[in-house]
């Protein structure tokens, strides 16, 4: 099955498959109806400390990926959410949704590469 990443502000499409928000906080200016999502796995988002440290700085991205992978393997809630995501992908196409403006250097892209 395929995995893609989209901003939650983009229109949904039939090709999206299951739409999963992977941010820890609800995106500004988006109602639940407008989001048109199937699931919100907020537990899979990076910790606040890691997110603030990274701040979408491309120079920190390699270190961020490593630290985020470590979190996904050690934090119980993140581990459980990641396992749920893996199960979804075995059954159907999945679109990981995020509100971040930075489309290349973000946690959703890290998740996509891991899956």
Residue pairs with C-beta under 8 A, 6 or more apart in sequence:
1 17
1 89
1 90
1 91
1 92
1 93
1 94
2 17
2 93
2 94
3 89
3 93
3 94
3 95
3 96
3 111
3 112
3 115
4 16
4 93
4 94
4 95
4 96
4 112
5 95
5 96
5 97
5 98
5 103
5 106
5 108
5 109
5 112
6 16
6 95
6 96
6 97
6 98
7 97
7 98
7 99
7 100
7 101
7 103
8 21
8 23
8 27
8 30
8 35
8 37
8 97
8 98
8 99
9 27
9 30
9 99
12 19
12 36
15 93
16 93
16 95
17 92
17 93
17 94
17 95
18 38
18 39
18 88
18 92
18 93
18 94
18 95
19 35
19 36
19 37
19 38
19 39
19 94
19 95
19 97
20 37
20 38
20 39
20 40
20 41
20 85
20 88
20 94
20 95
20 96
20 97
21 27
21 35
21 37
21 39
21 40
21 41
21 42
21 97
21 98
22 41
22 42
22 44
22 45
22 85
22 96
22 97
22 98
22 107
22 108
22 111
23 42
23 45
23 97
23 98
23 99
23 100
24 42
24 45
24 46
24 48
24 51
25 42
25 45
26 40
27 35
27 99
28 99
30 99
35 97
37 97
39 88
41 81
41 84
41 85
43 77
43 78
43 80
43 81
44 72
44 78
44 81
44 82
44 85
44 111
45 51
45 107
46 54
46 64
46 68
46 71
46 107
47 71
47 75
50 64
50 67
50 68
50 71
51 107
53 60
53 64
54 60
54 61
54 64
56 100
56 101
56 102
56 105
56 106
57 105
58 104
58 105
61 105
64 105
64 107
64 110
65 110
65 113
68 107
68 110
69 110
69 114
71 78
72 78
72 79
72 82
72 114
73 79
82 111
82 114
85 94
85 111
85 115
86 115
88 94
89 115
94 115
96 108
96 111
96 112
97 108
98 106
98 107
98 108
100 106
100 108
103 109
